[in-house]
Amino acid sequence: MAKISVLTMMVVVMGLVLATGVTCQQLSPSFYFRSCPQALPAIRSAVFSAVAREPRMGASLLRLHFHDCFVN
């Protein structure tokens, strides 16, 4: 009887997962083009000025992206 309950529960869970329409999309550089067309130029300008003031800022941003943002 317990095996039937576990099997039934697994089927129900799988059905719910498939019914929710889980989709994965890739990142896109044009994501904000319509909603905020000045996003990339503003970010580029801020990063360039930060690196001009503090040369280590470029390395710090790379560390933030590749070390602090990823979970092992």
PDB file of N, CA, C, O and CB in Angstrom:
ATOM      1  N   MET A   1       0.818  -1.195   0.000  1.00  0.00           N
ATOM      2  CA  MET A   1       0.000   0.000   0.000  1.00  0.00           C
ATOM      3  C   MET A   1       0.863   1.260   0.000  1.00  0.00           C
ATOM      4  O   MET A   1       0.537   2.239  -0.672  1.00  0.00           O
ATOM      5  CB  MET A   1      -0.931  -0.003   1.202  1.00  0.00           C
ATOM      6  N   ALA A   2       1.973   1.237   0.760  1.00  0.00           N
ATOM      7  CA  ALA A   2       2.848   2.402   0.823  1.00  0.00           C
ATOM      8  C   ALA A   2       3.505   2.664  -0.530  1.00  0.00           C
ATOM      9  O   ALA A   2       3.731   3.815  -0.902  1.00  0.00           O
ATOM     10  CB  ALA A   2       3.919   2.208   1.903  1.00  0.00           C
ATOM     11  N   LYS A   3       3.813   1.589  -1.268  1.00  0.00           N
ATOM     12  CA  LYS A   3       4.427   1.766  -2.582  1.00  0.00           C
ATOM     13  C   LYS A   3       3.467   2.461  -3.540  1.00  0.00           C
ATOM     14  O   LYS A   3       3.888   3.283  -4.355  1.00  0.00           O
ATOM     15  CB  LYS A   3       4.859   0.412  -3.159  1.00  0.00           C
ATOM     16  N   ILE A   4       2.211   2.144  -3.447  1.00  0.00           N
ATOM     17  CA  ILE A   4       1.228   2.789  -4.311  1.00  0.00           C
ATOM     18  C   ILE A   4       1.129   4.272  -3.975  1.00  0.00           C
ATOM     19  O   ILE A   4       1.015   5.102  -4.877  1.00  0.00           O
ATOM     20  CB  ILE A   4      -0.150   2.112  -4.171  1.00  0.00           C
ATOM     21  N   SER A   5       1.171   4.609  -2.713  1.00  0.00           N
ATOM     22  CA  SER A   5       1.086   6.012  -2.310  1.00  0.00           C
ATOM     23  C   SER A   5       2.300   6.795  -2.796  1.00  0.00           C
ATOM     24  O   SER A   5       2.155   7.914  -3.289  1.00  0.00           O
ATOM     25  CB  SER A   5       0.963   6.123  -0.787  1.00  0.00           C
ATOM     26  N   VAL A   6       3.489   6.224  -2.664  1.00  0.00           N
ATOM     27  CA  VAL A   6       4.706   6.899  -3.119  1.00  0.00           C
ATOM     28  C   VAL A   6       4.665   7.066  -4.634  1.00  0.00           C
ATOM     29  O   VAL A   6       4.995   8.133  -5.152  1.00  0.00           O
ATOM     30  CB  VAL A   6       5.972   6.107  -2.692  1.00  0.00           C
ATOM     31  N   LEU A   7       4.266   6.024  -5.338  1.00  0.00           N
ATOM     32  CA  LEU A   7       4.179   6.096  -6.793  1.00  0.00           C
ATOM     33  C   LEU A   7       3.147   7.135  -7.223  1.00  0.00           C
ATOM     34  O   LEU A   7       3.392   7.917  -8.141  1.00  0.00           O
ATOM     35  CB  LEU A   7       3.825   4.722  -7.377  1.00  0.00           C
ATOM     36  N   THR A   8       2.009   7.142  -6.566  1.00  0.00           N
ATOM     37  CA  THR A   8       0.974   8.125  -6.879  1.00  0.00           C
ATOM     38  C   THR A   8       1.481   9.535  -6.631  1.00  0.00           C
ATOM     39  O   THR A   8       1.250  10.431  -7.442  1.00  0.00           O
ATOM     40  CB  THR A   8      -0.287   7.863  -6.050  1.00  0.00           C
ATOM     41  N   MET A   9       2.167   9.735  -5.520  1.00  0.00           N
ATOM     42  CA  MET A   9       2.699  11.055  -5.191  1.00  0.00           C
ATOM     43  C   MET A   9       3.718  11.500  -6.231  1.00  0.00           C
ATOM     44  O   MET A   9       3.732  12.666  -6.626  1.00  0.00           O
ATOM     45  CB  MET A   9       3.335  11.047  -3.796  1.00  0.00           C
ATOM     46  N   MET A  10       4.573  10.582  -6.679  1.00  0.00           N
ATOM     47  CA  MET A  10       5.568  10.931  -7.687  1.00  0.00           C
ATOM     48  C   MET A  10       4.905  11.323  -9.003  1.00  0.00           C
ATOM     49  O   MET A  10       5.331  12.276  -9.654  1.00  0.00           O
ATOM     50  CB  MET A  10       6.530   9.764  -7.911  1.00  0.00           C
ATOM     51  N   VAL A  11       3.870  10.595  -9.393  1.00  0.00           N
ATOM     52  CA  VAL A  11       3.163  10.906 -10.633  1.00  0.00           C
ATOM     53  C   VAL A  11       2.487  12.268 -10.531  1.00  0.00           C
ATOM     54  O   VAL A  11       2.520  13.047 -11.483  1.00  0.00           O
ATOM     55  CB  VAL A  11       2.124   9.817 -10.954  1.00  0.00           C
ATOM     56  N   VAL A  12       1.879  12.561  -9.392  1.00  0.00           N
ATOM     57  CA  VAL A  12       1.214  13.847  -9.198  1.00  0.00           C
ATOM     58  C   VAL A  12       2.229  14.983  -9.252  1.00  0.00           C
ATOM     59  O   VAL A  12       1.986  15.999  -9.904  1.00  0.00           O
ATOM     60  CB  VAL A  12       0.456  13.869  -7.857  1.00  0.00           C
ATOM     61  N   VAL A  13       3.360  14.822  -8.575  1.00  0.00           N
ATOM     62  CA  VAL A  13       4.388  15.865  -8.567  1.00  0.00           C
ATOM     63  C   VAL A  13       4.936  16.083  -9.976  1.00  0.00           C
ATOM     64  O   VAL A  13       5.093  17.226 -10.407  1.00  0.00           O
ATOM     65  CB  VAL A  13       5.534  15.493  -7.598  1.00  0.00           C
ATOM     66  N   MET A  14       5.225  15.013 -10.690  1.00  0.00           N
ATOM     67  CA  MET A  14       5.736  15.152 -12.057  1.00  0.00           C
ATOM     68  C   MET A  14       4.701  15.827 -12.958  1.00  0.00           C
ATOM     69  O   MET A  14       5.052  16.646 -13.807  1.00  0.00           O
ATOM     70  CB  MET A  14       6.121  13.773 -12.631  1.00  0.00           C
ATOM     71  N   GLY A  15       3.436  15.483 -12.771  1.00  0.00           N
ATOM     72  CA  GLY A  15       2.378  16.124 -13.546  1.00  0.00           C
ATOM     73  C   GLY A  15       2.306  17.611 -13.273  1.00  0.00           C
ATOM     74  O   GLY A  15       2.136  18.406 -14.198  1.00  0.00           O
ATOM     75  N   LEU A  16       2.434  17.998 -12.011  1.00  0.00           N
ATOM     76  CA  LEU A  16       2.408  19.418 -11.661  1.00  0.00           C
ATOM     77  C   LEU A  16       3.601  20.159 -12.250  1.00  0.00           C
ATOM     78  O   LEU A  16       3.460  21.276 -12.746  1.00  0.00           O
ATOM     79  CB  LEU A  16       2.385  19.590 -10.146  1.00  0.00           C
ATOM     80  N   VAL A  17       4.766  19.543 -12.195  1.00  0.00           N
ATOM     81  CA  VAL A  17       5.965  20.172 -12.757  1.00  0.00           C
ATOM     82  C   VAL A  17       5.798  20.381 -14.257  1.00  0.00           C
ATOM     83  O   VAL A  17       6.132  21.443 -14.782  1.00  0.00           O
ATOM     84  CB  VAL A  17       7.218  19.315 -12.471  1.00  0.00           C
ATOM     85  N   LEU A  18       5.287  19.376 -14.937  1.00  0.00           N
ATOM     86  CA  LEU A  18       5.103  19.501 -16.386  1.00  0.00           C
ATOM     87  C   LEU A  18       3.976  20.471 -16.732  1.00  0.00           C
ATOM     88  O   LEU A  18       4.032  21.143 -17.762  1.00  0.00           O
ATOM     89  CB  LEU A  18       4.814  18.133 -17.000  1.00  0.00           C
ATOM     90  N   ALA A  19       2.966  20.546 -15.887  1.00  0.00           N
ATOM     91  CA  ALA A  19       1.818  21.416 -16.164  1.00  0.00           C
ATOM     92  C   ALA A  19       2.141  22.891 -15.955  1.00  0.00           C
ATOM     93  O   ALA A  19       1.488  23.754 -16.543  1.00  0.00           O
ATOM     94  CB  ALA A  19       0.647  21.024 -15.285  1.00  0.00           C
ATOM     95  N   THR A  20       3.133  23.190 -15.131  1.00  0.00           N
ATOM     96  CA  THR A  20       3.449  24.592 -14.872  1.00  0.00           C
ATOM     97  C   THR A  20       4.174  25.242 -16.038  1.00  0.00           C
ATOM     98  O   THR A  20       4.329  26.463 -16.068  1.00  0.00           O
ATOM     99  CB  THR A  20       4.286  24.713 -13.621  1.00  0.00           C
ATOM    100  N   GLY A  21       4.616  24.450 -16.987  1.00  0.00           N
ATOM    101  CA  GLY A  21       5.268  25.026 -18.160  1.00  0.00           C
ATOM    102  C   GLY A  21       6.618  25.632 -17.838  1.00  0.00           C
ATOM    103  O   GLY A  21       6.906  26.758 -18.245  1.00  0.00           O
ATOM    104  N   VAL A  22       7.438  24.911 -17.123  1.00  0.00           N
ATOM    105  CA  VAL A  22       8.761  25.398 -16.763  1.00  0.00           C
ATOM    106  C   VAL A  22       9.586  25.554 -18.038  1.00  0.00           C
ATOM    107  O   VAL A  22       9.740  24.611 -18.814  1.00  0.00           O
ATOM    108  CB  VAL A  22       9.462  24.435 -15.754  1.00  0.00           C
ATOM    109  N   THR A  23      10.105  26.747 -18.235  1.00  0.00           N
ATOM    110  CA  THR A  23      10.938  27.005 -19.404  1.00  0.00           C
ATOM    111  C   THR A  23      12.225  27.686 -18.967  1.00  0.00           C
ATOM    112  O   THR A  23      12.283  28.351 -17.933  1.00  0.00           O
ATOM    113  CB  THR A  23      10.186  27.874 -20.443  1.00  0.00           C
ATOM    114  N   CYS A  24      13.236  27.504 -19.768  1.00  0.00           N
ATOM    115  CA  CYS A  24      14.524  28.148 -19.505  1.00  0.00           C
ATOM    116  C   CYS A  24      14.866  29.011 -20.712  1.00  0.00           C
ATOM    117  O   CYS A  24      14.730  28.588 -21.860  1.00  0.00           O
ATOM    118  CB  CYS A  24      15.656  27.090 -19.222  1.00  0.00           C
ATOM    119  N   GLN A  25      15.304  30.204 -20.431  1.00  0.00           N
ATOM    120  CA  GLN A  25      15.717  31.087 -21.504  1.00  0.00           C
ATOM    121  C   GLN A  25      17.135  31.552 -21.243  1.00  0.00           C
ATOM    122  O   GLN A  25      17.576  31.657 -20.098  1.00  0.00           O
ATOM    123  CB  GLN A  25      14.760  32.286 -21.637  1.00  0.00           C
ATOM    124  N   GLN A  26      17.835  31.826 -22.320  1.00  0.00           N
ATOM    125  CA  GLN A  26      19.204  32.288 -22.188  1.00  0.00           C
ATOM    126  C   GLN A  26      19.228  33.791 -21.935  1.00  0.00           C
ATOM    127  O   GLN A  26      18.278  34.512 -22.241  1.00  0.00           O
ATOM    128  CB  GLN A  26      20.016  31.937 -23.441  1.00  0.00           C
ATOM    129  N   LEU A  27      20.331  34.231 -21.374  1.00  0.00           N
ATOM    130  CA  LEU A  27      20.512  35.663 -21.171  1.00  0.00           C
ATOM    131  C   LEU A  27      20.637  36.360 -22.518  1.00  0.00           C
ATOM    132  O   LEU A  27      21.145  35.791 -23.485  1.00  0.00           O
ATOM    133  CB  LEU A  27      21.754  35.941 -20.298  1.00  0.00           C
ATOM    134  N   SER A  28      20.173  37.583 -22.564  1.00  0.00           N
ATOM    135  CA  SER A  28      20.215  38.333 -23.810  1.00  0.00           C
ATOM    136  C   SER A  28      20.734  39.740 -23.546  1.00  0.00           C
ATOM    137  O   SER A  28      20.260  40.407 -22.627  1.00  0.00           O
ATOM    138  CB  SER A  28      18.821  38.383 -24.469  1.00  0.00           C
ATOM    139  N   PRO A  29      21.707  40.204 -24.342  1.00  0.00           N
ATOM    140  CA  PRO A  29      22.197  41.565 -24.151  1.00  0.00           C
ATOM    141  C   PRO A  29      21.147  42.619 -24.503  1.00  0.00           C
ATOM    142  O   PRO A  29      21.290  43.782 -24.125  1.00  0.00           O
ATOM    143  CB  PRO A  29      23.439  41.785 -24.986  1.00  0.00           C
ATOM    144  N   SER A  30      20.103  42.226 -25.217  1.00  0.00           N
ATOM    145  CA  SER A  30      19.074  43.189 -25.612  1.00  0.00           C
ATOM    146  C   SER A  30      17.858  43.165 -24.681  1.00  0.00           C
ATOM    147  O   SER A  30      16.800  43.677 -25.049  1.00  0.00           O
ATOM    148  CB  SER A  30      18.631  42.911 -27.036  1.00  0.00           C
ATOM    149  N   PHE A  31      17.984  42.589 -23.499  1.00  0.00           N
ATOM    150  CA  PHE A  31      16.850  42.439 -22.586  1.00  0.00           C
ATOM    151  C   PHE A  31      16.222  43.777 -22.223  1.00  0.00           C
ATOM    152  O   PHE A  31      14.997  43.880 -22.171  1.00  0.00           O
ATOM    153  CB  PHE A  31      17.288  41.726 -21.324  1.00  0.00           C
ATOM    154  N   TYR A  32      17.028  44.801 -21.970  1.00  0.00           N
ATOM    155  CA  TYR A  32      16.518  46.098 -21.533  1.00  0.00           C
ATOM    156  C   TYR A  32      16.397  47.120 -22.665  1.00  0.00           C
ATOM    157  O   TYR A  32      16.146  48.293 -22.388  1.00  0.00           O
ATOM    158  CB  TYR A  32      17.411  46.649 -20.462  1.00  0.00           C
ATOM    159  N   PHE A  33      16.562  46.724 -23.912  1.00  0.00           N
ATOM    160  CA  PHE A  33      16.540  47.693 -25.013  1.00  0.00           C
ATOM    161  C   PHE A  33      15.234  48.476 -25.084  1.00  0.00           C
ATOM    162  O   PHE A  33      15.258  49.678 -25.350  1.00  0.00           O
ATOM    163  CB  PHE A  33      16.771  46.983 -26.327  1.00  0.00           C
ATOM    164  N   ARG A  34      14.100  47.827 -24.853  1.00  0.00           N
ATOM    165  CA  ARG A  34      12.818  48.532 -24.935  1.00  0.00           C
ATOM    166  C   ARG A  34      12.449  49.228 -23.636  1.00  0.00           C
ATOM    167  O   ARG A  34      12.004  50.375 -23.654  1.00  0.00           O
ATOM    168  CB  ARG A  34      11.722  47.568 -25.315  1.00  0.00           C
ATOM    169  N   SER A  35      12.629  48.548 -22.509  1.00  0.00           N
ATOM    170  CA  SER A  35      12.185  49.122 -21.233  1.00  0.00           C
ATOM    171  C   SER A  35      13.130  50.201 -20.709  1.00  0.00           C
ATOM    172  O   SER A  35      12.686  51.145 -20.056  1.00  0.00           O
ATOM    173  CB  SER A  35      12.048  48.027 -20.196  1.00  0.00           C
ATOM    174  N   CYS A  36      14.415  50.072 -20.986  1.00  0.00           N
ATOM    175  CA  CYS A  36      15.386  51.063 -20.509  1.00  0.00           C
ATOM    176  C   CYS A  36      16.515  51.167 -21.536  1.00  0.00           C
ATOM    177  O   CYS A  36      17.584  50.589 -21.336  1.00  0.00           O
ATOM    178  CB  CYS A  36      15.948  50.675 -19.091  1.00  0.00           C
ATOM    179  N   PRO A  37      16.294  51.888 -22.617  1.00  0.00           N
ATOM    180  CA  PRO A  37      17.282  51.920 -23.700  1.00  0.00           C
ATOM    181  C   PRO A  37      18.629  52.514 -23.298  1.00  0.00           C
ATOM    182  O   PRO A  37      19.628  52.262 -23.971  1.00  0.00           O
ATOM    183  CB  PRO A  37      16.733  52.698 -24.849  1.00  0.00           C
ATOM    184  N   GLN A  38      18.683  53.287 -22.233  1.00  0.00           N
ATOM    185  CA  GLN A  38      19.944  53.895 -21.808  1.00  0.00           C
ATOM    186  C   GLN A  38      20.677  53.060 -20.750  1.00  0.00           C
ATOM    187  O   GLN A  38      21.673  53.517 -20.191  1.00  0.00           O
ATOM    188  CB  GLN A  38      19.683  55.288 -21.266  1.00  0.00           C
ATOM    189  N   ALA A  39      20.196  51.844 -20.471  1.00  0.00           N
ATOM    190  CA  ALA A  39      20.809  51.023 -19.418  1.00  0.00           C
ATOM    191  C   ALA A  39      22.269  50.703 -19.732  1.00  0.00           C
ATOM    192  O   ALA A  39      23.150  50.988 -18.922  1.00  0.00           O
ATOM    193  CB  ALA A  39      20.022  49.722 -19.234  1.00  0.00           C
ATOM    194  N   LEU A  40      22.533  50.119 -20.889  1.00  0.00           N
ATOM    195  CA  LEU A  40      23.908  49.722 -21.207  1.00  0.00           C
ATOM    196  C   LEU A  40      24.857  50.908 -21.312  1.00  0.00           C
ATOM    197  O   LEU A  40      25.958  50.836 -20.766  1.00  0.00           O
ATOM    198  CB  LEU A  40      23.932  48.946 -22.501  1.00  0.00           C
ATOM    199  N   PRO A  41      24.489  51.996 -21.984  1.00  0.00           N
ATOM    200  CA  PRO A  41      25.399  53.149 -21.990  1.00  0.00           C
ATOM    201  C   PRO A  41      25.648  53.718 -20.593  1.00  0.00           C
ATOM    202  O   PRO A  41      26.764  54.141 -20.293  1.00  0.00           O
ATOM    203  CB  PRO A  41      24.841  54.238 -22.884  1.00  0.00           C
ATOM    204  N   ALA A  42      24.632  53.733 -19.740  1.00  0.00           N
ATOM    205  CA  ALA A  42      24.812  54.248 -18.377  1.00  0.00           C
ATOM    206  C   ALA A  42      25.745  53.352 -17.573  1.00  0.00           C
ATOM    207  O   ALA A  42      26.604  53.841 -16.838  1.00  0.00           O
ATOM    208  CB  ALA A  42      23.458  54.370 -17.664  1.00  0.00           C
ATOM    209  N   ILE A  43      25.574  52.037 -17.715  1.00  0.00           N
ATOM    210  CA  ILE A  43      26.446  51.094 -16.999  1.00  0.00           C
ATOM    211  C   ILE A  43      27.871  51.204 -17.521  1.00  0.00           C
ATOM    212  O   ILE A  43      28.821  51.236 -16.739  1.00  0.00           O
ATOM    213  CB  ILE A  43      25.930  49.638 -17.149  1.00  0.00           C
ATOM    214  N   ARG A  44      28.021  51.262 -18.843  1.00  0.00           N
ATOM    215  CA  ARG A  44      29.353  51.378 -19.451  1.00  0.00           C
ATOM    216  C   ARG A  44      30.052  52.643 -18.962  1.00  0.00           C
ATOM    217  O   ARG A  44      31.231  52.605 -18.612  1.00  0.00           O
ATOM    218  CB  ARG A  44      29.251  51.388 -20.995  1.00  0.00           C
ATOM    219  N   SER A  45      29.345  53.740 -18.936  1.00  0.00           N
ATOM    220  CA  SER A  45      29.920  55.005 -18.488  1.00  0.00           C
ATOM    221  C   SER A  45      30.332  54.936 -17.021  1.00  0.00           C
ATOM    222  O   SER A  45      31.407  55.412 -16.654  1.00  0.00           O
ATOM    223  CB  SER A  45      28.924  56.144 -18.699  1.00  0.00           C
ATOM    224  N   ALA A  46      29.483  54.346 -16.183  1.00  0.00           N
ATOM    225  CA  ALA A  46      29.799  54.239 -14.756  1.00  0.00           C
ATOM    226  C   ALA A  46      31.009  53.345 -14.521  1.00  0.00           C
ATOM    227  O   ALA A  46      31.861  53.657 -13.689  1.00  0.00           O
ATOM    228  CB  ALA A  46      28.595  53.697 -13.983  1.00  0.00           C
ATOM    229  N   VAL A  47      31.089  52.234 -15.253  1.00  0.00           N
ATOM    230  CA  VAL A  47      32.234  51.327 -15.082  1.00  0.00           C
ATOM    231  C   VAL A  47      33.515  51.988 -15.582  1.00  0.00           C
ATOM    232  O   VAL A  47      34.548  51.899 -14.919  1.00  0.00           O
ATOM    233  CB  VAL A  47      31.993  49.993 -15.833  1.00  0.00           C
ATOM    234  N   PHE A  48      33.467  52.648 -16.738  1.00  0.00           N
ATOM    235  CA  PHE A  48      34.663  53.317 -17.255  1.00  0.00           C
ATOM    236  C   PHE A  48      35.159  54.399 -16.305  1.00  0.00           C
ATOM    237  O   PHE A  48      36.362  54.522 -16.079  1.00  0.00           O
ATOM    238  CB  PHE A  48      34.379  53.924 -18.623  1.00  0.00           C
ATOM    239  N   SER A  49      34.245  55.179 -15.748  1.00  0.00           N
ATOM    240  CA  SER A  49      34.685  56.234 -14.829  1.00  0.00           C
ATOM    241  C   SER A  49      35.208  55.643 -13.522  1.00  0.00           C
ATOM    242  O   SER A  49      36.137  56.192 -12.929  1.00  0.00           O
ATOM    243  CB  SER A  49      33.533  57.209 -14.541  1.00  0.00           C
ATOM    244  N   ALA A  50      34.626  54.533 -13.062  1.00  0.00           N
ATOM    245  CA  ALA A  50      35.117  53.894 -11.839  1.00  0.00           C
ATOM    246  C   ALA A  50      36.513  53.320 -12.050  1.00  0.00           C
ATOM    247  O   ALA A  50      37.365  53.423 -11.168  1.00  0.00           O
ATOM    248  CB  ALA A  50      34.155  52.786 -11.386  1.00  0.00           C
ATOM    249  N   VAL A  51      36.751  52.718 -13.209  1.00  0.00           N
ATOM    250  CA  VAL A  51      38.078  52.162 -13.506  1.00  0.00           C
ATOM    251  C   VAL A  51      39.091  53.287 -13.689  1.00  0.00           C
ATOM    252  O   VAL A  51      40.256  53.131 -13.324  1.00  0.00           O
ATOM    253  CB  VAL A  51      38.029  51.272 -14.774  1.00  0.00           C
ATOM    254  N   ALA A  52      38.666  54.412 -14.247  1.00  0.00           N
ATOM    255  CA  ALA A  52      39.580  55.552 -14.407  1.00  0.00           C
ATOM    256  C   ALA A  52      39.994  56.110 -13.044  1.00  0.00           C
ATOM    257  O   ALA A  52      41.141  56.518 -12.865  1.00  0.00           O
ATOM    258  CB  ALA A  52      38.919  56.661 -15.256  1.00  0.00           C
ATOM    259  N   ARG A  53      39.071  56.128 -12.092  1.00  0.00           N
ATOM    260  CA  ARG A  53      39.399  56.626 -10.750  1.00  0.00           C
ATOM    261  C   ARG A  53      40.226  55.620  -9.955  1.00  0.00           C
ATOM    262  O   ARG A  53      41.155  55.997  -9.241  1.00  0.00           O
ATOM    263  CB  ARG A  53      38.121  56.958  -9.984  1.00  0.00           C
ATOM    264  N   GLU A  54      39.884  54.340 -10.082  1.00  0.00           N
ATOM    265  CA  GLU A  54      40.555  53.285  -9.310  1.00  0.00           C
ATOM    266  C   GLU A  54      40.858  52.127 -10.258  1.00  0.00           C
ATOM    267  O   GLU A  54      39.953  51.356 -10.579  1.00  0.00           O
ATOM    268  CB  GLU A  54      39.669  52.805  -8.091  1.00  0.00           C
ATOM    269  N   PRO A  55      42.104  51.981 -10.717  1.00  0.00           N
ATOM    270  CA  PRO A  55      42.443  50.955 -11.699  1.00  0.00           C
ATOM    271  C   PRO A  55      42.121  49.522 -11.256  1.00  0.00           C
ATOM    272  O   PRO A  55      41.912  48.649 -12.099  1.00  0.00           O
ATOM    273  CB  PRO A  55      43.894  51.051 -12.021  1.00  0.00           C
ATOM    274  N   ARG A  56      42.080  49.275  -9.954  1.00  0.00           N
ATOM    275  CA  ARG A  56      41.768  47.923  -9.483  1.00  0.00           C
ATOM    276  C   ARG A  56      40.285  47.584  -9.602  1.00  0.00           C
ATOM    277  O   ARG A  56      39.896  46.435  -9.391  1.00  0.00           O
ATOM    278  CB  ARG A  56      42.206  47.766  -8.046  1.00  0.00           C
ATOM    279  N   MET A  57      39.462  48.561  -9.933  1.00  0.00           N
ATOM    280  CA  MET A  57      38.018  48.334  -9.996  1.00  0.00           C
ATOM    281  C   MET A  57      37.655  47.272 -11.033  1.00  0.00           C
ATOM    282  O   MET A  57      36.737  46.482 -10.813  1.00  0.00           O
ATOM    283  CB  MET A  57      37.295  49.638 -10.315  1.00  0.00           C
ATOM    284  N   GLY A  58      38.365  47.248 -12.157  1.00  0.00           N
ATOM    285  CA  GLY A  58      38.096  46.225 -13.173  1.00  0.00           C
ATOM    286  C   GLY A  58      38.289  44.825 -12.623  1.00  0.00           C
ATOM    287  O   GLY A  58      37.447  43.948 -12.819  1.00  0.00           O
ATOM    288  N   ALA A  59      39.405  44.620 -11.931  1.00  0.00           N
ATOM    289  CA  ALA A  59      39.663  43.317 -11.320  1.00  0.00           C
ATOM    290  C   ALA A  59      38.641  43.009 -10.234  1.00  0.00           C
ATOM    291  O   ALA A  59      38.221  41.863 -10.079  1.00  0.00           O
ATOM    292  CB  ALA A  59      41.078  43.271 -10.738  1.00  0.00           C
ATOM    293  N   SER A  60      38.244  44.025  -9.489  1.00  0.00           N
ATOM    294  CA  SER A  60      37.247  43.812  -8.434  1.00  0.00           C
ATOM    295  C   SER A  60      35.901  43.396  -9.019  1.00  0.00           C
ATOM    296  O   SER A  60      35.216  42.541  -8.457  1.00  0.00           O
ATOM    297  CB  SER A  60      37.080  45.084  -7.593  1.00  0.00           C
ATOM    298  N   LEU A  61      35.522  43.992 -10.136  1.00  0.00           N
ATOM    299  CA  LEU A  61      34.261  43.613 -10.772  1.00  0.00           C
ATOM    300  C   LEU A  61      34.319  42.193 -11.325  1.00  0.00           C
ATOM    301  O   LEU A  61      33.345  41.447 -11.233  1.00  0.00           O
ATOM    302  CB  LEU A  61      33.916  44.594 -11.890  1.00  0.00           C
ATOM    303  N   LEU A  62      35.459  41.821 -11.899  1.00  0.00           N
ATOM    304  CA  LEU A  62      35.610  40.438 -12.369  1.00  0.00           C
ATOM    305  C   LEU A  62      35.519  39.455 -11.215  1.00  0.00           C
ATOM    306  O   LEU A  62      34.883  38.408 -11.334  1.00  0.00           O
ATOM    307  CB  LEU A  62      36.943  40.262 -13.100  1.00  0.00           C
ATOM    308  N   ARG A  63      36.152  39.787 -10.103  1.00  0.00           N
ATOM    309  CA  ARG A  63      36.083  38.921  -8.928  1.00  0.00           C
ATOM    310  C   ARG A  63      34.647  38.810  -8.441  1.00  0.00           C
ATOM    311  O   ARG A  63      34.184  37.718  -8.110  1.00  0.00           O
ATOM    312  CB  ARG A  63      36.989  39.453  -7.806  1.00  0.00           C
ATOM    313  N   LEU A  64      33.947  39.922  -8.394  1.00  0.00           N
ATOM    314  CA  LEU A  64      32.550  39.909  -7.971  1.00  0.00           C
ATOM    315  C   LEU A  64      31.729  38.987  -8.859  1.00  0.00           C
ATOM    316  O   LEU A  64      30.925  38.193  -8.370  1.00  0.00           O
ATOM    317  CB  LEU A  64      31.965  41.326  -7.995  1.00  0.00           C
ATOM    318  N   HIS A  65      31.933  39.095 -10.157  1.00  0.00           N
ATOM    319  CA  HIS A  65      31.137  38.297 -11.088  1.00  0.00           C
ATOM    320  C   HIS A  65      31.488  36.816 -11.023  1.00  0.00           C
ATOM    321  O   HIS A  65      30.593  35.977 -10.917  1.00  0.00           O
ATOM    322  CB  HIS A  65      31.328  38.806 -12.503  1.00  0.00           C
ATOM    323  N   PHE A  66      32.769  36.480 -11.085  1.00  0.00           N
ATOM    324  CA  PHE A  66      33.160  35.081 -11.204  1.00  0.00           C
ATOM    325  C   PHE A  66      33.360  34.377  -9.868  1.00  0.00           C
ATOM    326  O   PHE A  66      33.300  33.149  -9.818  1.00  0.00           O
ATOM    327  CB  PHE A  66      34.413  34.986 -11.997  1.00  0.00           C
ATOM    328  N   HIS A  67      33.593  35.100  -8.806  1.00  0.00           N
ATOM    329  CA  HIS A  67      33.840  34.446  -7.526  1.00  0.00           C
ATOM    330  C   HIS A  67      32.658  34.570  -6.585  1.00  0.00           C
ATOM    331  O   HIS A  67      32.185  33.567  -6.050  1.00  0.00           O
ATOM    332  CB  HIS A  67      35.071  35.027  -6.874  1.00  0.00           C
ATOM    333  N   ASP A  68      32.180  35.768  -6.379  1.00  0.00           N
ATOM    334  CA  ASP A  68      31.147  35.994  -5.374  1.00  0.00           C
ATOM    335  C   ASP A  68      29.746  35.636  -5.850  1.00  0.00           C
ATOM    336  O   ASP A  68      28.872  35.375  -5.024  1.00  0.00           O
ATOM    337  CB  ASP A  68      31.171  37.423  -4.944  1.00  0.00           C
ATOM    338  N   CYS A  69      29.508  35.617  -7.151  1.00  0.00           N
ATOM    339  CA  CYS A  69      28.148  35.392  -7.644  1.00  0.00           C
ATOM    340  C   CYS A  69      27.840  33.932  -7.943  1.00  0.00           C
ATOM    341  O   CYS A  69      26.671  33.579  -8.098  1.00  0.00           O
ATOM    342  CB  CYS A  69      27.922  36.202  -8.878  1.00  0.00           C
ATOM    343  N   PHE A  70      28.840  33.084  -8.029  1.00  0.00           N
ATOM    344  CA  PHE A  70      28.591  31.689  -8.357  1.00  0.00           C
ATOM    345  C   PHE A  70      28.698  30.832  -7.110  1.00  0.00           C
ATOM    346  O   PHE A  70      29.607  31.001  -6.296  1.00  0.00           O
ATOM    347  CB  PHE A  70      29.568  31.200  -9.429  1.00  0.00           C
ATOM    348  N   VAL A  71      27.760  29.914  -6.975  1.00  0.00           N
ATOM    349  CA  VAL A  71      27.764  28.982  -5.848  1.00  0.00           C
ATOM    350  C   VAL A  71      28.400  27.689  -6.327  1.00  0.00           C
ATOM    351  O   VAL A  71      28.032  27.158  -7.375  1.00  0.00           O
ATOM    352  CB  VAL A  71      26.314  28.735  -5.291  1.00  0.00           C
ATOM    353  N   ASN A  72      29.342  27.191  -5.566  1.00  0.00           N
ATOM    354  CA  ASN A  72      30.000  25.928  -5.948  1.00  0.00           C
ATOM    355  C   ASN A  72      29.172  24.754  -5.528  1.00  0.00           C
ATOM    356  O   ASN A  72      29.560  23.610  -5.762  1.00  0.00           O
ATOM    357  CB  ASN A  72      31.392  25.822  -5.331  1.00  0.00           C
TER     358      ASN A  72
END
